[in-house]
Amino acid sequence: MNDWQPTSSHDSRIARAHLLRSIRHFFYTREVLEVETPLLSSGTVTDEHLDAFYTRFNHSHDGKPVDLYLQTSPEFAMKRLLCDQSGAIYQICKAFRHEGEGRWHNPEFTMLEWYRPGFDHHALMQEVDALLIETLGTDASEMVSYQDVFQSRLGIDPLTATDDMLLAKMADCNINISSPEQLDKDSKLQLLFAMAIEPAIGQERPCFVFGFPASQASLARINTEDSRTADRFEVYFKGAELANGFHELSDASEQEQRFEQDNEKRRNNGQSVKPIDTRFLSALKSGLPHCAGVALGIDRLLMLKIGASHIKEVLNFPVSRA
């Protein structure tokens, strides 16, 4: 039995140390402050596509046991700092998502997240591109709208296509799943994007896709020029989804409504309803500065840097050896 041994090589550990040093230098030169926030929280994400680990805490101040959730991202806590006038901040930390192991994913992983007051998503895309050039030596990235990439790759407009048009395109792309007609429009779009578009983009240089449908806004603002889209972007390179960024929503009432809508979807899907982070909402009510933020997977970035084919090559002990 050799399952006590790390799955990474010593060279990959050296490469990780160098990568983290270069990231910290990148933000130091741009006067972005490194911060820390808790891994445990009383509230968690409500997104139907995410699940958090949780643990029972038996020593709360009032003596009543409470459930605490491991963060899927430090986003809520970092935005509380922004609301307290922290200025530009970044964090390198552990994040946790209750999902299976895979080529690109381990349930415990390392995330880089940063926020830029005064930036919109386009300005932040330029900074993410600069970080990729700095750390991976990439050429300048391609930047394309969600609408344009669907039209150029699949010949359909995702903002106007009917359900029948999307079903027909799924058949054309040999996306075979049971009862596809029962999927909502967003699920059909997500399948088409993941299976027919993602593998074809960002192969030679990183590809930024921006302007996702408003129904997939997550924590992003709705675009002021086209309310069908959200000010959200994702970054793809050599088969990896590297980063997800937003021109951040600052309206507390709209954010609370989105959380409640998420929980309603979870309820309808037979999933457990998640506790909304009320401290985050209180912070938003006090005022979130105009800003943009992004989360980037460090382990995936390292995989690309050293040419690893599986995430276990850049982790000392993946969950199967934890």
VENTA-V59352 format. One record per residue. N is the residue number from 1. SS is DSSP state (a for helix, b for strand, c for the rest). PHI is phi as a letter, one per 20 degrees, with the letter a starting at -180 (* if undefined). Layout:
n:N ss:SS phi:PHI
n:N ss:SS phi:PHI
This chain:
n:1 ss:c phi:*
n:2 ss:c phi:d
n:3 ss:c phi:f
n:4 ss:c phi:f
n:5 ss:c phi:e
n:6 ss:c phi:f
n:7 ss:c phi:e
n:8 ss:c phi:e
n:9 ss:c phi:e
n:10 ss:a phi:f
n:11 ss:a phi:f
n:12 ss:a phi:f
n:13 ss:a phi:f
n:14 ss:a phi:f
n:15 ss:a phi:f
n:16 ss:a phi:f
n:17 ss:a phi:f
n:18 ss:a phi:f
n:19 ss:a phi:f
n:20 ss:a phi:f
n:21 ss:a phi:f
n:22 ss:a phi:f
n:23 ss:a phi:f
n:24 ss:a phi:f
n:25 ss:a phi:f
n:26 ss:a phi:g
n:27 ss:a phi:f
n:28 ss:a phi:f
n:29 ss:a phi:f
n:30 ss:c phi:d
n:31 ss:c phi:l
n:32 ss:c phi:d
n:33 ss:b phi:e
n:34 ss:b phi:e
n:35 ss:c phi:c
n:36 ss:c phi:c
n:37 ss:c phi:c
n:38 ss:c phi:f
n:39 ss:c phi:e
n:40 ss:b phi:d
n:41 ss:b phi:b
n:42 ss:c phi:f
n:43 ss:c phi:d
n:44 ss:c phi:b
n:45 ss:c phi:f
n:46 ss:c phi:d
n:47 ss:c phi:g
n:48 ss:c phi:f
n:49 ss:c phi:e
n:50 ss:c phi:c
n:51 ss:c phi:c
n:52 ss:c phi:d
n:53 ss:c phi:f
n:54 ss:b phi:b
n:55 ss:b phi:c
n:56 ss:b phi:e
n:57 ss:b phi:d
n:58 ss:c phi:d
n:59 ss:c phi:c
n:60 ss:c phi:f
n:61 ss:c phi:f
n:62 ss:c phi:e
n:63 ss:c phi:n
n:64 ss:c phi:e
n:65 ss:c phi:f
n:66 ss:b phi:c
n:67 ss:b phi:e
n:68 ss:b phi:d
n:69 ss:b phi:d
n:70 ss:b phi:f
n:71 ss:c phi:f
n:72 ss:c phi:e
n:73 ss:c phi:a
n:74 ss:c phi:e
n:75 ss:a phi:g
n:76 ss:a phi:f
n:77 ss:a phi:f
n:78 ss:a phi:f
n:79 ss:a phi:f
n:80 ss:a phi:f
n:81 ss:a phi:f
n:82 ss:a phi:f
n:83 ss:a phi:f
n:84 ss:c phi:e
n:85 ss:c phi:m
n:86 ss:c phi:f
n:87 ss:c phi:m
n:88 ss:c phi:f
n:89 ss:b phi:c
n:90 ss:b phi:b
n:91 ss:b phi:b
n:92 ss:b phi:d
n:93 ss:b phi:b
n:94 ss:b phi:e
n:95 ss:b phi:c
n:96 ss:b phi:c
n:97 ss:c phi:c
n:98 ss:c phi:f
n:99 ss:c phi:c
n:100 ss:c phi:f
n:101 ss:c phi:f
n:102 ss:c phi:a
n:103 ss:c phi:g
n:104 ss:c phi:d
n:105 ss:c phi:c
n:106 ss:c phi:c
n:107 ss:c phi:g
n:108 ss:b phi:d
n:109 ss:b phi:b
n:110 ss:b phi:d
n:111 ss:b phi:c
n:112 ss:b phi:d
n:113 ss:b phi:c
n:114 ss:b phi:b
n:115 ss:b phi:c
n:116 ss:b phi:c
n:117 ss:b phi:g
n:118 ss:c phi:n
n:119 ss:c phi:e
n:120 ss:c phi:d
n:121 ss:a phi:f
n:122 ss:a phi:f
n:123 ss:a phi:f
n:124 ss:a phi:f
n:125 ss:a phi:g
n:126 ss:a phi:f
n:127 ss:a phi:f
n:128 ss:a phi:f
n:129 ss:a phi:g
n:130 ss:a phi:f
n:131 ss:a phi:f
n:132 ss:a phi:f
n:133 ss:a phi:f
n:134 ss:a phi:f
n:135 ss:a phi:e
n:136 ss:a phi:d
n:137 ss:c phi:m
n:138 ss:c phi:f
n:139 ss:c phi:f
n:140 ss:c phi:g
n:141 ss:c phi:f
n:142 ss:b phi:e
n:143 ss:b phi:c
n:144 ss:b phi:b
n:145 ss:b phi:f
n:146 ss:a phi:g
n:147 ss:a phi:f
n:148 ss:a phi:f
n:149 ss:a phi:f
n:150 ss:a phi:f
n:151 ss:a phi:f
n:152 ss:a phi:f
n:153 ss:a phi:e
n:154 ss:a phi:c
n:155 ss:c phi:m
n:156 ss:c phi:c
n:157 ss:c phi:e
n:158 ss:c phi:f
n:159 ss:c phi:e
n:160 ss:c phi:c
n:161 ss:c phi:f
n:162 ss:c phi:e
n:163 ss:a phi:g
n:164 ss:a phi:f
n:165 ss:a phi:f
n:166 ss:a phi:f
n:167 ss:a phi:f
n:168 ss:a phi:f
n:169 ss:a phi:f
n:170 ss:a phi:f
n:171 ss:a phi:f
n:172 ss:a phi:f
n:173 ss:c phi:e
n:174 ss:c phi:l
n:175 ss:c phi:e
n:176 ss:c phi:d
n:177 ss:c phi:c
n:178 ss:c phi:f
n:179 ss:c phi:l
n:180 ss:a phi:f
n:181 ss:a phi:f
n:182 ss:a phi:e
n:183 ss:c phi:f
n:184 ss:c phi:f
n:185 ss:a phi:f
n:186 ss:a phi:f
n:187 ss:a phi:f
n:188 ss:a phi:f
n:189 ss:a phi:f
n:190 ss:a phi:f
n:191 ss:a phi:f
n:192 ss:a phi:f
n:193 ss:a phi:f
n:194 ss:a phi:f
n:195 ss:a phi:e
n:196 ss:a phi:d
n:197 ss:a phi:d
n:198 ss:a phi:g
n:199 ss:a phi:f
n:200 ss:a phi:d
n:201 ss:c phi:d
n:202 ss:c phi:m
n:203 ss:c phi:e
n:204 ss:c phi:e
n:205 ss:c phi:b
n:206 ss:c phi:g
n:207 ss:b phi:c
n:208 ss:b phi:e
n:209 ss:b phi:d
n:210 ss:b phi:c
n:211 ss:c phi:m
n:212 ss:c phi:f
n:213 ss:b phi:g
n:214 ss:a phi:g
n:215 ss:a phi:f
n:216 ss:a phi:d
n:217 ss:c phi:f
n:218 ss:c phi:l
n:219 ss:c phi:d
n:220 ss:b phi:e
n:221 ss:c phi:f
n:222 ss:b phi:f
n:223 ss:c phi:f
n:224 ss:c phi:f
n:225 ss:c phi:e
n:226 ss:c phi:b
n:227 ss:c phi:f
n:228 ss:c phi:f
n:229 ss:b phi:c
n:230 ss:b phi:d
n:231 ss:c phi:e
n:232 ss:b phi:c
n:233 ss:b phi:c
n:234 ss:b phi:c
n:235 ss:b phi:c
n:236 ss:b phi:c
n:237 ss:b phi:b
n:238 ss:c phi:l
n:239 ss:c phi:n
n:240 ss:b phi:d
n:241 ss:b phi:e
n:242 ss:b phi:e
n:243 ss:b phi:b
n:244 ss:b phi:c
n:245 ss:b phi:c
n:246 ss:b phi:c
n:247 ss:b phi:e
n:248 ss:b phi:f
n:249 ss:c phi:f
n:250 ss:c phi:d
n:251 ss:c phi:e
n:252 ss:a phi:f
n:253 ss:a phi:f
n:254 ss:a phi:f
n:255 ss:a phi:f
n:256 ss:a phi:f
n:257 ss:a phi:f
n:258 ss:a phi:f
n:259 ss:a phi:g
n:260 ss:a phi:f
n:261 ss:a phi:f
n:262 ss:a phi:g
n:263 ss:a phi:f
n:264 ss:a phi:f
n:265 ss:a phi:f
n:266 ss:a phi:f
n:267 ss:a phi:f
n:268 ss:a phi:f
n:269 ss:c phi:e
n:270 ss:c phi:m
n:271 ss:c phi:e
n:272 ss:c phi:f
n:273 ss:c phi:f
n:274 ss:c phi:d
n:275 ss:c phi:f
n:276 ss:c phi:f
n:277 ss:c phi:f
n:278 ss:a phi:f
n:279 ss:a phi:f
n:280 ss:a phi:f
n:281 ss:a phi:f
n:282 ss:a phi:f
n:283 ss:a phi:f
n:284 ss:a phi:f
n:285 ss:a phi:f
n:286 ss:a phi:f
n:287 ss:c phi:p
n:288 ss:c phi:e
n:289 ss:c phi:g
n:290 ss:c phi:g
n:291 ss:b phi:a
n:292 ss:b phi:c
n:293 ss:b phi:b
n:294 ss:b phi:b
n:295 ss:b phi:d
n:296 ss:b phi:c
n:297 ss:b phi:e
n:298 ss:a phi:f
n:299 ss:a phi:f
n:300 ss:a phi:f
n:301 ss:a phi:f
n:302 ss:a phi:f
n:303 ss:a phi:g
n:304 ss:a phi:f
n:305 ss:a phi:f
n:306 ss:a phi:d
n:307 ss:c phi:m
n:308 ss:c phi:f
n:309 ss:c phi:e
n:310 ss:c phi:b
n:311 ss:a phi:f
n:312 ss:a phi:f
n:313 ss:a phi:f
n:314 ss:c phi:d
n:315 ss:c phi:d
n:316 ss:c phi:f
n:317 ss:c phi:c
n:318 ss:c phi:f
n:319 ss:a phi:g
n:320 ss:a phi:f
n:321 ss:a phi:c
n:322 ss:c phi:f
